[in-house]
Amino acid sequence: MTLNSVTEAPTAFTISAAVKLMGGALAGVAFNYQNQNNFYRTAIAGNNVLYVFKMVNGTHSVVSLANLTVPIDLSIYYNLKIEKNGTKIDVYIDGALILSTND
């Protein structure tokens, strides 16, 4: 899904996507996208960490992270789901809540 014009980011939504790490890099989903300098992103990393990042005015920072208890298998797709409600961000992998944060 591509949004061409959004005047205001929704305050509550759920996004779900099948993601697969390619060569051990990051696999994830961007959300609350305003432009290339302002958005959130959640990603699974090859080092078995789940991240929530944000970019504000071109400055990238980590909002929160969680170490995964099961090693990432590079040969399979994972269901990555983000639920955002106001400032609360919940991130699930294959239906299990892995990370919950506020920002």
Number of C-alpha atoms within 10 A of each C-alpha: 3 4 6 5 7 10 6 9 11 11 11 12 14 13 13 14 14 15 18 21 20 12 9 15 13 19 20 20 19 15 17 17 17 15 11 10 14 16 18 20 19 25 21 27 18 18 13 16 16 24 21 24 18 24 18 15 11 12 9 14 12 13 16 17 18 14 15 16 9 7 11 19 13 14 10 11 15 21 14 23 22 23 16 21 14 12 10 13 20 17 24 18 20 12 11 11 12 16 19 17 14 12 9
